[in-house]
Amino acid sequence: MTKKKTNNLEEIKNLLEKLSNAHGISGHEKEVRNILEKEIKPYVDEIKTDKLGNLIATKNGEGPSVMIAAHMDEIGFMVKYIDDNGFIYFAKSGGWFDQTLLNQRVIIHSKDKHTIGVVGSKPPHIMKAEEMKRIIEIGEMYIDIGAKSKKDVEKIGVQVGDTITLDRKFESLSNNMVTGKAFDNRAGIVMMIEAAKILSKSKTKAKVHFVGTVQEEVGLKGARTSAYSLNPDVAIATDVSITGDHPGVEKKHSSLEIGKGPSVTVSDAEGVGIVVAESVLNWMKNTANKTKIPYQLSVTEGGMTDAAIINMTKHGIPSGGICVATRYIHSPVEVLDLKDLEQCAKLIAECVKSAHKYF
């Protein structure tokens, strides 16, 4: 029996599914790092993990040196208090809109086991009208694991400091669209691996550092230390970007659309994050135009990527962002187009191939 061949979109989908279903909040990226290391190893010359936990995979070349950064962490929670009745209270790790958490199922990651729980809430049957309109904040929420007491929770193995992620699985939608948790930024990791695969098939002058960074969601920390160590000539951060193509978001807030190609960052967080240098922006735009890769330009008011901190490292490292337009980010049901993801990887690879002409 011959093995069924898969096309590139199927391979990208399978890789994104594996990474999306993996778990790893900021500072606890080991499971994701192990997948990244295994997947990228065939396409690089050396791999190491630094003291903070960043994975650095290098493809040798004469120069210039290019850093590709994709953060490995996802937003999540930590156990902060267990009451006498066995209900677990938790703190946020990363930026959540609290209302997305009600009635979600979660996984508590302890040293030796995983425990399933639910974020409970009061049934609507016994709510007064004013209660239904009130915003419930995370400090009022709790996790129910079926425990009968605090001692019961301890016996189960859950303790303060355990990490918590959403119990949500990757699924396919129509028209090459997929949904899952943690596309921010497992999608960026997929882009980086796919770009490494493309670059392995051709001669490239640049020396490329593919970096899986840690703790982006809580302060861009891994990007700061890895960029300081590598001191590349130029850097590209991969991430997701907010779309304006669904109800509730106006185009004046985001002009990006799913299915229209990679999002090339011009500025983010009203310039507090990064204002991309003209040299970097021209490099990306010219490369996209020459290789006929469709792209969108992104100017955003909120949120920033690893590029913001890499840009300010040492004496300043020219940096930019290539992102995939994604709906509902920082929620359990993020949505993107696999074709966009494929085009992002191609644009990253083509930029690396042409880097010696610009830097």
MIMIMI-368141 format. One line per field, with one value per residue: residue number from 1; x, y, z of N, C-alpha, C in turn. Coordinates in steps of 0.1 Angstrom, whole numbers, plus 5000, padded with zeros to 4 digits. Each point is the difference from the previous one (the first is absolute). Layout:
drenti (NUM:...)
n.c1 (X:...)
n.c2 (Y:...)
n.c3 (Z:...)
ca.c1 (X:...)
ca.c2 (Y:...)
ca.c3 (Z:...)
c.c1 (X:...)
c.c2 (Y:...)
c.c3 (Z:...)
END
This chain:
drenti (1:2:3:4:5:6:7:8:9:10:11:12:13:14:15:16:17:18:19:20:21:22:23:24:25:26:27:28:29:30:31:32:33:34:35:36:37:38:39:40:41:42:43:44:45:46:47:48:49:50:51:52:53:54:55:56:57:58:59:60:61:62:63:64:65:66:67:68:69:70:71:72:73:74:75:76:77:78:79:80:81:82:83:84:85:86:87:88:89:90:91:92:93:94:95:96:97:98:99:100:101:102:103:104:105:106:107:108:109:110:111:112:113:114:115:116:117:118:119:120:121:122:123:124:125:126:127:128:129:130:131:132:133:134:135:136:137:138:139:140:141:142:143:144:145:146:147:148:149:150:151:152:153:154:155:156:157:158:159:160:161:162:163:164:165:166:167:168:169:170:171:172:173:174:175:176:177:178:179:180:181:182:183:184:185:186:187:188:189:190:191:192:193:194:195:196:197:198:199:200:201:202:203:204:205:206:207:208:209:210:211:212:213:214:215:216:217:218:219:220:221:222:223:224:225:226:227:228:229:230:231:232:233:234:235:236:237:238:239:240:241:242:243:244:245:246:247:248:249:250:251:252:253:254:255:256:257:258:259:260:261:262:263:264:265:266:267:268:269:270:271:272:273:274:275:276:277:278:279:280:281:282:283:284:285:286:287:288:289:290:291:292:293:294:295:296:297:298:299:300:301:302:303:304:305:306:307:308:309:310:311:312:313:314:315:316:317:318:319:320:321:322:323:324:325:326:327:328:329:330:331:332:333:334:335:336:337:338:339:340:341:342:343:344:345:346:347:348:349:350:351:352:353:354:355:356:357:358:359)
n.c1 (5008:4997:5009:4989:5003:5006:4991:5005:4988:4999:5013:4997:4989:5007:5009:4991:4994:5011:5004:4989:5000:5013:5006:5000:4996:5001:5013:4990:5010:5003:4987:4998:5009:4995:4987:5002:5006:4991:4991:5008:5003:4992:4996:5006:5011:4994:4998:4996:4999:4997:5006:4993:5004:5006:4994:5013:4994:5012:4998:5011:5006:5005:4988:4992:4999:4990:4993:4995:4991:4997:4991:5005:4999:4990:4989:5000:5001:4999:5001:4991:4989:4999:4986:4994:4992:5013:4995:5004:5007:5000:5013:4998:5004:5001:4997:4990:4989:4997:4991:5011:5002:4988:4998:5012:5005:5007:5013:5001:5011:4999:5008:4990:4991:4990:4994:4989:4996:4990:4999:4996:4987:4993:4991:4996:4996:5011:5003:5003:4991:5002:4999:4990:4998:5003:5011:5003:5008:5012:5001:4988:5008:4996:5009:4991:5007:4989:5009:5001:5013:5006:4998:4987:5001:5005:4991:4992:5006:4989:5009:5002:4999:4991:5004:4993:4995:4995:4989:5007:4994:5010:4993:4995:5000:4992:5002:5006:4989:5007:4997:5005:5006:5005:4992:4998:5012:4993:4992:5006:4999:4987:4998:5006:4993:4989:5003:5003:4989:4994:5006:4996:4991:5006:5010:5004:5003:4988:5005:4992:4995:4994:4993:4998:4993:5004:4990:4995:4990:5011:5003:4998:5000:4995:4992:4999:4999:4992:4993:5001:4998:4991:4994:4989:5002:4990:4987:4994:4990:4997:4988:4990:4990:4994:4989:4995:5000:4996:4988:4998:5007:5002:4999:4995:4996:4996:5009:5006:5001:4992:5010:5005:5005:5013:5001:5004:5007:4992:4990:5004:4989:4995:5009:4993:4995:4997:5008:4996:5013:5002:5013:4994:4992:5009:5008:4991:4997:5012:5003:4990:5003:5013:4996:4993:5004:4987:4999:4998:4998:5006:4990:5004:4989:4997:5008:5009:5011:5006:4995:4990:5003:5000:4991:4998:5004:5010:5007:4991:4990:5003:4987:4993:4987:4999:4988:4992:4991:4996:4989:4994:5011:5008:4995:4991:4996:5013:4999:5006:5006:5000:4993:4994:4999:4996:4992:4997:4999:4994:4992:4999:4998:4991:4996:5001:4995:4993:5002:5008:4989:4995:5007)
n.c2 (4988:5010:5008:5005:5007:5009:5009:5011:5003:4987:5001:5012:4995:4989:5008:5008:4989:4995:5012:5002:4987:5004:4998:5013:5004:5013:4997:4994:5004:4992:4997:5013:5003:4990:5005:5013:4995:4991:5009:5008:4990:4994:5013:4996:5008:5008:4994:5010:4997:5012:5008:5009:4992:5010:4995:4998:5000:4996:5007:4994:5011:5006:5003:5009:5003:4990:5006:4987:5008:4989:5006:4992:5010:4996:5008:5002:4991:5004:4988:5008:4993:4992:5001:5002:5004:5003:5012:5001:5010:5008:5002:5011:4993:5013:5006:5000:4998:5004:5006:4999:5001:5006:4990:5003:4990:4997:5001:4994:5006:4989:4998:4992:5010:4998:5011:4994:5012:5006:5011:4999:5000:5010:4991:5002:4988:5002:5006:5012:5008:5007:4988:4997:5013:4995:5007:4987:5004:4998:5011:5000:4997:4988:4991:4992:4992:5002:5008:4994:5002:5009:4991:4999:5013:5002:4991:5007:5009:5008:5010:5009:5007:4990:4997:5008:4991:5005:4992:5003:4993:4998:5008:4994:5012:5008:4997:4989:5003:5003:4993:5008:4995:5011:5003:5008:4994:4990:5009:5009:4990:4998:5013:5000:4989:5005:5012:4993:4994:5011:5006:4988:5004:5011:5005:5003:5013:5003:5004:4989:5007:4988:5009:4989:5011:5003:4999:4999:4991:4999:5006:4992:4992:4989:5009:5007:4989:4994:5011:5002:4987:4999:5011:4996:4999:4991:5003:4989:5007:4987:5003:5003:5004:5011:4994:5006:4987:5003:4996:5013:4999:5012:5002:5010:4990:4993:5002:4991:4991:4990:4992:5011:4989:4999:5003:5011:4999:5011:4999:4998:4998:5006:4991:4997:4991:5001:5008:4992:4998:5011:4998:4997:5011:5007:4994:5000:5012:5003:4993:5005:5012:4998:4994:5011:5003:4997:5013:5002:5014:4999:5009:4998:5001:4987:4996:4992:4999:4989:5004:5004:4989:4992:5009:4999:4988:5000:5002:4990:4991:5003:5003:4990:5000:4986:5003:4992:5005:5003:4993:5008:5008:4993:4990:4991:5009:5002:5008:4992:5004:4987:5006:5008:4990:4993:5011:5000:4986:5000:5010:4994:4988:5007:5005:4988:4994:5010:4996:4993:5003:4998:4990)
n.c3 (5000:4991:5006:5005:4989:5007:4997:4996:4996:4996:4995:4995:4996:4996:4995:4995:4996:4997:4995:4994:4998:4998:5011:5003:5013:5002:4996:4993:4991:5009:5002:4999:5009:5007:4997:5003:5010:5002:4998:5007:5008:4992:5004:5011:5004:5009:5011:5007:5013:5001:5009:4991:4991:4994:4990:4997:4988:4997:4989:4998:4999:4989:4998:5005:5013:4999:5009:5000:5006:5008:5007:5010:5008:5008:4999:5013:5010:5013:5007:5006:5001:5010:4999:5012:4991:4997:5001:4987:5006:4990:4996:4993:4990:4997:4989:5009:4992:5012:4993:4994:5013:5001:5008:5001:4993:5011:4998:5012:4997:5006:5010:5005:4999:4992:5005:4996:4996:5006:4992:5013:5000:5004:5001:4988:5004:5008:4988:5007:4994:5011:5005:4991:5003:5012:4998:4998:5010:4995:5008:4993:4989:4998:5003:4994:5007:5007:5005:5012:5000:5008:5010:4995:4998:5012:5004:4993:5006:5002:4997:5009:4989:5001:4988:4993:4991:4989:5002:4989:4991:4992:4992:4990:4993:4994:4987:5003:5006:5010:5010:5010:5011:5006:4990:5011:4996:5002:4995:5008:5009:4995:5000:5011:5004:4994:5006:5012:4998:4996:5010:5005:4991:5005:4993:5012:4996:5004:5011:5003:5009:5001:5006:5008:5002:5012:5007:4987:5004:5007:4988:4990:5011:4994:4994:5011:5008:4992:4998:5013:5002:4991:5004:4995:4987:5000:5003:5000:5006:5002:4996:5008:4992:5006:4997:4989:4998:5012:5002:5003:4988:5001:4987:5006:5006:4989:4991:5009:4990:5005:4994:5006:5006:5001:5013:4994:5011:5001:5008:5013:5007:4989:4996:5011:4992:4987:4995:4991:5000:4993:5005:5011:5000:4995:5008:5009:4998:4997:5011:5007:4996:5002:5011:4998:5013:5001:5004:5013:5001:5011:5004:5012:5008:5001:5010:5003:4992:4999:4988:5009:5007:4990:4995:5014:4996:5010:4988:5001:4998:4988:5003:4997:4995:4999:5000:5007:4991:5012:4999:5008:4998:5008:4993:5004:4992:5001:4990:4991:4989:4998:4990:5009:5008:4990:4996:5013:5001:4989:5006:5012:4993:4992:5011:5005:4990:5002:5012:4993:4993:5013:5006)
ca.c1 (4992:5008:4996:4993:5007:4993:5005:5007:4990:4997:5011:4999:4988:5003:5010:4993:4991:5009:5005:4988:4995:5010:4997:5012:4999:5013:5009:4998:4999:5008:4993:5001:5014:5004:4995:5008:5014:4999:4995:5009:5014:5005:5002:5010:5013:5002:4988:5003:4990:5007:4997:4987:4991:4998:5006:5007:5004:5008:5004:5012:5002:5010:4994:4998:4993:4986:4993:4985:4995:4986:4999:4995:4991:4986:4994:4994:4997:5007:4992:5005:4993:4991:4993:4998:4991:5006:4999:5014:5001:5011:5005:5003:5013:4998:4988:4987:4988:4995:4987:5002:5004:4989:4995:5010:5006:5015:5009:5010:5012:5008:5013:4999:4987:4991:4987:4989:4991:4992:4998:4986:4993:4987:4990:4991:4987:4999:5005:4991:5003:5012:5011:5003:5007:5013:5012:5006:5014:5007:5002:4988:4998:5007:5000:4995:5006:4992:5006:4990:5007:5014:5008:4997:5007:5014:5001:4999:5014:5000:5005:5002:5011:4998:4996:4987:4997:4987:4999:4994:5007:5001:4990:4999:4988:4999:5009:5014:5001:5001:4998:5006:5006:5015:5006:5009:5006:5004:5000:5013:5010:4998:5006:5014:5004:4998:5011:5013:4999:5002:5014:5009:5001:5007:5011:4997:5012:4998:5000:4987:4997:4986:5000:4987:5002:4991:4994:4997:4988:5002:5010:5010:5013:5010:5005:5010:5013:5006:5005:5013:5010:5002:5003:4999:5000:4986:4991:4985:4991:4987:4989:4986:4996:4985:4992:4988:4991:4989:4991:5005:5012:4999:5012:5009:5008:5010:4996:5004:4990:5005:5000:5006:5015:5008:4999:5013:4998:5006:5001:4990:4998:5001:5014:5006:5006:5011:4998:5010:5009:4997:5008:4994:4987:5003:5005:4989:4991:5007:5001:4986:4996:5008:4996:4985:4993:4991:5002:4993:5008:4994:5003:4991:5000:5002:5007:5013:5006:5015:5008:5001:5011:5012:5004:5006:5011:5013:5000:4988:5000:4988:4991:4987:4991:4992:4989:4989:4988:4993:4988:4997:5012:4999:4988:5002:4994:5007:4998:5009:5000:5012:5007:5007:5011:5010:5006:5009:5013:5006:5006:5012:5011:5005:5007:5013:5008:5004:5005:5014:4998:4995:5006)
ca.c2 (5012:5012:5010:5011:5012:5011:5012:5009:5006:4989:5000:5012:4998:4990:5006:5010:4993:4994:5011:5006:4991:5000:5010:5006:5014:5007:4994:4986:4997:4988:4992:5007:5000:4986:4998:5009:4995:4988:5004:5009:4994:4996:5011:5010:4994:4998:5004:5001:5007:5009:4999:5004:4990:5002:4991:5007:4991:5009:4996:5008:5007:5010:5013:5005:4991:5004:4993:4998:4997:4996:4997:4987:5000:5003:5005:4989:5004:4993:4998:5009:4998:4989:5002:4988:4991:4993:5008:5005:5014:5000:5013:5000:5001:5005:5009:4993:5006:4990:4994:4988:4989:4994:4987:4993:4988:5003:4990:5005:4992:4998:4994:4986:4996:5010:4999:5007:5008:5009:5013:5000:5012:4999:4997:5012:4998:5007:5013:5011:5007:5009:4991:4996:5011:5004:4993:4992:5001:4988:4998:4994:4987:4989:4987:4988:4988:4989:4997:5002:5009:5004:4988:4992:5006:4996:4986:4998:5004:5014:5009:5014:5001:4992:5007:4996:5004:4997:4987:5003:4993:5006:4995:5005:5006:5000:5009:5000:5007:4991:5007:4993:5009:5002:5004:5010:5003:4987:5003:5005:4989:4992:5009:4999:4987:4999:5008:4993:4989:5006:5005:4989:4995:5009:5007:5013:5006:5005:4992:5002:4995:4998:5000:4999:5009:4997:5011:5011:5005:5007:5010:4999:4997:4992:5007:5009:4993:4993:5011:5005:4990:4998:5013:4998:5012:5003:4990:4999:4993:4994:5000:5001:5014:5002:5002:5008:4994:4993:5009:5005:5007:5009:5000:5011:4994:4991:4999:4987:4990:4987:4997:5011:4999:5004:5013:5006:5011:5013:5005:4994:5006:5015:5003:4996:4987:5002:5007:4993:5009:4999:4989:4986:5000:4999:4986:4991:5004:4997:4985:4995:5004:4993:4986:4999:4995:5011:5004:5011:5008:5001:5011:4996:5008:4992:4988:5000:4987:4999:5010:5012:5000:4997:5012:5009:4993:5005:5013:5001:4990:5003:4989:5001:4989:4994:4994:4994:5006:4990:5005:4996:4996:4999:4993:4986:4996:5008:4995:5005:4994:4993:5005:5012:4994:4995:5011:5007:4993:5003:5013:4999:4993:5008:5011:4995:4998:5013:5008:5005:5011:5011:5002)
ca.c3 (5000:4999:5009:4993:5000:5005:4994:5009:5009:5010:5009:5008:5009:5010:5009:5008:5010:5011:5009:5006:5011:5010:5011:5005:5002:5001:5010:5000:4986:4997:4990:4987:4996:4995:4987:4991:4998:4991:4986:4993:5000:4986:4991:5005:5002:5014:5009:5015:5008:5009:5014:5003:4994:4986:4990:4989:4989:4990:4987:4998:4988:5001:5005:5013:5010:5001:5011:4999:5013:5001:5014:5002:5011:4998:5012:5008:5014:5011:5012:5010:5013:5001:5012:5008:4993:4989:4988:4997:4994:4991:4994:4985:4994:4987:4999:4997:5003:5010:4996:4991:5008:5007:4995:4992:5006:5001:5004:5010:4998:5013:4998:4996:4993:4995:5006:4993:5009:4993:5006:5003:5001:5005:4990:4997:5005:5013:4999:4997:4987:5001:5001:4987:4993:5007:4996:5010:4999:5003:5014:5006:4994:5007:4993:5007:4996:5006:5013:5011:5010:4997:5001:4988:4989:5002:4997:4985:4996:4995:5010:4996:4990:4988:4988:4995:4987:4996:4995:4987:4989:4986:4991:4987:4996:4985:4992:5006:5013:5012:5013:5012:5009:4999:4987:5004:4987:4994:4985:4997:5000:4988:4989:5002:4996:4986:4993:5001:4990:4987:4999:5000:4986:4991:5006:5006:5006:5014:5012:5005:5014:5002:5015:5007:5012:5012:5008:4993:5005:5013:5000:4989:5007:4992:4988:5005:5003:4988:4990:5006:4998:4985:4994:4985:4991:4998:5006:4996:5010:4995:5010:4994:5000:5001:4987:5001:4990:5006:5008:5013:4998:4989:4992:5005:5011:4994:4986:4996:4997:4997:4987:4991:5001:5012:5005:5002:5010:4998:5014:5009:5013:4997:5000:5013:4997:4990:4987:4992:4992:4985:4993:5003:4994:4986:4998:5000:4989:4988:4998:4997:4987:4990:5001:4998:5012:5004:5013:5006:5009:5013:5009:5011:5012:5012:4998:4993:4998:5004:4992:5007:5010:4992:4994:5009:5006:4997:4994:4991:4990:4990:5002:4994:5003:4990:5008:4993:5004:5008:5007:5014:5007:5015:5004:4997:4986:4989:4986:4989:4987:4998:4988:5005:5008:4989:4994:5010:5000:4987:5000:5009:4993:4990:5006:5005:4987:4994:5011:4997:4992:5007:5013)
c.c1 (5009:4994:4994:5008:4992:5005:5005:4990:4996:5011:5000:4989:5004:5010:4994:4991:5009:5004:4988:4995:5010:4997:5013:4998:5014:5008:4999:4998:5006:4993:5001:5014:5005:4995:5008:5014:4999:4997:5010:5014:5005:5005:5011:5013:5003:4988:5005:4988:5008:4995:4986:4990:4997:5007:5006:5005:5007:5003:5012:5001:5010:4995:4992:4993:4986:4994:4985:4995:4985:4998:4992:4988:4986:4995:4993:4998:5010:4991:5006:4994:4991:4992:4996:4990:5005:4999:5013:4998:5013:5003:5003:5015:4999:4986:4988:4989:4992:4988:5002:5003:4989:4996:5010:5005:5015:5008:5010:5012:5009:5013:4999:4988:4993:4986:4990:4992:4991:4999:4985:4993:4986:4990:4991:4986:4998:5007:4989:5004:5013:5013:5005:5008:5013:5012:5006:5015:5007:5002:4988:4999:5008:4999:4995:5006:4993:5005:4990:5006:5014:5009:4999:5008:5015:5003:5000:5014:5001:5005:5002:5012:4999:4994:4986:4999:4985:5000:4992:5008:4998:4989:5001:4987:5000:5011:5014:5001:5000:4998:5006:5005:5015:5005:5009:5009:5005:4999:5013:5011:4999:5007:5015:5006:4999:5010:5013:5000:5002:5015:5010:5001:5007:5012:4996:5012:4999:5002:4987:4999:4985:4998:4985:5002:4991:4994:4997:4987:5000:5012:5011:5014:5010:5006:5011:5014:5006:5005:5013:5011:5004:5005:5000:5000:4986:4992:4986:4993:4988:4990:4986:4997:4985:4994:4989:4989:4989:4991:5007:5013:4999:5014:5009:5008:5011:4995:5004:4989:5007:4999:5007:5016:5006:4997:5014:4999:5007:5002:4990:5000:5002:5014:5008:5007:5011:4995:5011:5008:4997:5008:4994:4987:5002:5005:4988:4990:5006:5001:4986:4996:5008:4996:4985:4993:4991:5002:4991:5009:4992:5005:4990:5002:5004:5008:5014:5006:5015:5008:5003:5012:5013:5005:5008:5012:5013:5000:4988:5002:4988:4991:4986:4992:4993:4990:4989:4987:4991:4988:5000:5013:4998:4987:5002:4996:5006:4998:5009:4998:5014:5008:5008:5013:5011:5007:5009:5014:5008:5007:5012:5012:5006:5007:5014:5009:5005:5006:5014:5000:4997:5008:5014)
c.c2 (5012:5010:5012:5013:5012:5013:5010:5006:4990:4999:5011:4998:4990:5006:5010:4993:4994:5011:5006:4992:4998:5011:5006:5015:5006:4994:4985:4994:4986:4991:5005:5000:4986:4997:5008:4994:4988:5004:5008:4994:4996:5011:5010:4992:4998:5005:5001:5007:5009:5000:5003:4990:5003:4989:5008:4989:5008:4992:5008:5007:5011:5013:5007:4991:5005:4992:5000:4996:4997:4996:4987:5000:5004:5007:4989:5006:4992:4999:5010:4998:4988:5002:4987:4990:4994:5008:5008:5013:5002:5014:4999:5000:5005:5007:4992:5011:4991:4993:4987:4988:4993:4987:4993:4988:5003:4987:5006:4991:4999:4992:4986:4996:5013:4998:5009:5008:5009:5014:5001:5014:4998:4997:5013:4999:5007:5013:5010:5007:5008:4991:4996:5010:5003:4992:4993:5000:4987:4997:4993:4985:4989:4987:4989:4988:4988:4997:5004:5009:5004:4988:4991:5005:4996:4986:4997:5005:5014:5009:5014:5001:4991:5008:4995:5005:4995:4986:5002:4993:5007:4993:5007:5007:4999:5009:5002:5007:4990:5008:4992:5010:5003:5002:5011:4994:4986:5002:5005:4990:4992:5008:4998:4987:4998:5008:4993:4988:5005:5004:4988:4994:5009:5006:5014:5006:5003:4988:5002:4994:4999:4999:4999:5007:4996:5013:5013:5007:5008:5009:4998:4996:4992:5006:5009:4993:4993:5009:5006:4991:4999:5013:4999:5014:5005:4989:5001:4992:4995:5000:5000:5015:5000:5003:5010:4995:4992:5010:5004:5007:5009:5001:5012:4995:4990:4998:4986:4990:4986:4997:5009:5000:5005:5014:5005:5012:5013:5006:4993:5008:5015:5005:4998:4987:5002:5009:4994:5009:4998:4990:4987:4999:4999:4986:4991:5003:4997:4985:4994:5003:4992:4985:4998:4994:5012:5003:5012:5007:5002:5011:4997:5009:4993:4987:5002:4986:5000:5010:5013:5000:4996:5013:5009:4993:5005:5014:5002:4990:5002:4987:5003:4988:4995:4991:4994:5006:4989:5006:4995:4996:5003:4995:4985:4996:5009:4993:5006:4992:4993:5005:5013:4995:4996:5012:5008:4993:5003:5014:5001:4995:5009:5013:4996:4999:5014:5009:5006:5012:5013:5003:4995)
c.c3 (5000:5010:4992:5002:5005:4993:5011:5010:5011:5010:5010:5010:5011:5011:5009:5010:5011:5009:5007:5012:5011:5011:5005:5002:5002:5012:5001:4986:4996:4989:4986:4994:4994:4986:4990:4997:4991:4986:4992:4998:4986:4991:5005:5003:5015:5008:5014:5007:5010:5014:5004:4994:4985:4992:4989:4991:4989:4987:4996:4986:5002:5006:4989:5009:5001:5011:4997:5013:5000:5015:5002:5011:4995:5013:5008:5014:5009:5012:5011:5014:4999:5013:5007:4994:4987:4986:4998:4993:4992:4996:4986:4997:4986:4999:4996:5001:5009:4996:4991:5009:5007:4994:4990:5008:4999:5004:5010:4999:5013:4996:4993:4992:4995:5006:4992:5010:4991:5007:5002:5000:5005:4989:4997:5006:5013:5000:4999:4988:5001:5001:4986:4992:5005:4994:5012:4998:5004:5015:5007:4995:5008:4991:5009:4995:5006:5014:5011:5010:4995:5001:4989:4988:5001:4998:4985:4994:4994:5011:4994:4991:4988:4988:4995:4986:4996:4994:4987:4989:4987:4991:4986:4997:4984:4994:5006:5013:5012:5013:5011:5010:4996:4986:5002:5011:4994:4985:4996:5000:4987:4988:5001:4995:4985:4992:5000:4990:4986:4998:4999:4986:4991:5007:5004:5006:5015:5010:5007:5014:5001:5015:5005:5013:5011:5005:4993:5005:5013:5000:4989:5005:4993:4988:5004:5002:4988:4990:5005:4997:4986:4993:4984:4993:4998:5006:4995:5011:4993:5011:4993:5000:4999:4987:5003:4991:5006:5009:5014:4999:4987:4992:5004:5012:4995:4985:4995:4998:4999:4986:4990:5001:5013:5004:5003:5009:4996:5014:5009:5013:5000:5000:5012:4998:4991:4989:4991:4991:4985:4993:5002:4992:4984:4996:4999:4988:4987:4997:4997:4985:4989:4999:4998:5011:5004:5015:5004:5009:5013:5009:5012:5012:5012:4997:4993:5000:5005:4992:5008:5009:4992:4994:5009:5007:4996:4994:4990:4989:4990:5000:4993:5004:4988:5007:4991:5006:5007:5008:5015:5008:5015:5004:4998:4986:4989:4986:4991:4988:4997:4988:5004:5007:4990:4994:5009:5000:4987:5000:5009:4993:4989:5005:5005:4987:4995:5011:4996:4991:5007:5013:5000)
END
